[in-house]
Amino acid sequence: MWIMPLTLPTHPVAVVPLKLWRPRWFDGVALTIGAIAPDLAFATDGYGVTIHSHAWHAVLWWALPSTLAGLRR
């Protein structure tokens, strides 16, 4: 049995130092959404849609659009 960490709060912890280092440069919401974006695809599992969002190329076609959709400015 695999024990997986919860998406929240473990994934955003990796990007918190960026927000603390340069608070005016980085949007905290976009950083958080970008950190959890690969796991957002798991919400589509129940609908018969399989999205391989943890592959390296998924950064461009899944994580980046998900993050840009979460930008507040």
GISUL-V477816 format. One record per backbone hydrogen bond with DSSP energy under -1.0 kcal/mol. CO is the residue of the C=O (numbers start at 1). NH is the residue of the N-H. If there is no record, write none. Layout:
CO,NH
CO,NH
This chain:
7,11
9,13
11,14
12,15
12,16
15,19
16,20
17,21
18,22
22,26
27,31
28,32
29,33
30,34
31,35
32,36
33,37
36,39
39,42
40,43
41,44
42,45
44,47
44,49
45,48
51,53
56,59
57,61
58,62
58,63
59,64
62,66
63,67
64,68
65,69
